[in-house]
Amino acid sequence: MQPPRLIARFQTARAGGVCRCELCPRHCVIQDGEAGFCGHRANDGGELIAARYGLIAAAALDPIEKKPLHHFHPGASIFSIGANGCNLSCKYCQNWHLSEGRAAEEYAPPETIVARAGERGSLGLAFTYNEPTVWFEYILACAPLLRARGLKTVLVTNGYLEPGPWDELCRCVDAMNVDVKGDDAFYRRLTGGRLAPVRRNVEAAWRAGVRVETTNLLVTDANDSEAQLAELVEWQAGVSPDLPLHLSRYYPNREWDAPPTPAARLERAAEIARAKLRYVYVGNINIPGAADTQCPACGAAAVRRRGYAVDRAGLTADGRCAICGAALPLEP
């Protein structure tokens, strides 16, 4: 089965059959017969189409903690799908085979994929693995079908989108993890993007009531200085000290060969972050207690995690600390 020919949203026609895509800040100007940087928007006869609508390149039932989301139904599983393509070009990309469009694809209509999302006790559907926002039209088609079935819509995203489409997504997404990669110099040097649109979108999603968490992958000697971390934490605390931050260990990949993030540097980063943020997690490395959700009021572990094994004994059914009764900012 082939995907339908679907006109893409957020485009402007230009002279000579050229289209300008206005989905993300790249604003690709696309000639007839060519595709934009992400590979998802293509010029077909002077019209921009959603060229990879519903073409799935990866699918699995994952722990929600793998997204990572620690404040959204801890211990749940969620059906997760991804596509080929991305609108950034991170030199250290951990999923480069997808971002570079190298995986086999198979079309699944929204009704089919939503039905699969309701199987095996899944919480809903996560758009992840590659950059999902370039799949804009497909997400918008799936989200209301998921909501009608009582299922959740989750994004794991770089947040690199224009305000109009981003705010539209926020109206239909239940939870998201946004990768805030570093300062603006880091974005320009290692990702091909810019920081400002990402920060704007995190702030907008938080204000819209989406369950937001952020991830900062600490790339050795590139975005992991104490000054860079302090600036990131200062901004995030300004959004809310309750906005969870995941500090993630980097491993060499794609074209970047710096050694893995030293454990001591991750622990120091967490120390800096916890001075201003209430919920800080360290991932991609086994540090005892670093992935636990601790109650800020009494210090007890409301949710304990070892790998993807989750113990919710310290969390009540209505999202309170079982020890002191304090309400925690999570969806149980």
Beta strands, then each sheet from edge to edge (+ up, - down):
strand 1: 11-14
strand 2: 18-21
strand 3: 29-30
strand 4: 41-44
strand 5: 47-50
strand 6: 55-56
strand 7: 58-63
strand 8: 77-82
strand 9: 106-107
strand 10: 124-127
strand 11: 152-157
strand 12: 175-179
strand 13: 211-218
strand 14: 245-249
strand 15: 280-283
strand 16: 293-294
strand 17: 301-306
strand 18: 309-311
sheet 1: 1+ 2- 3+
sheet 2: 4+ 5-
sheet 3: 6+ 9-
sheet 4: 7+ 8- 10- 11- 12- 13- 14- 15-
sheet 5: 16+ 17- 18+
end
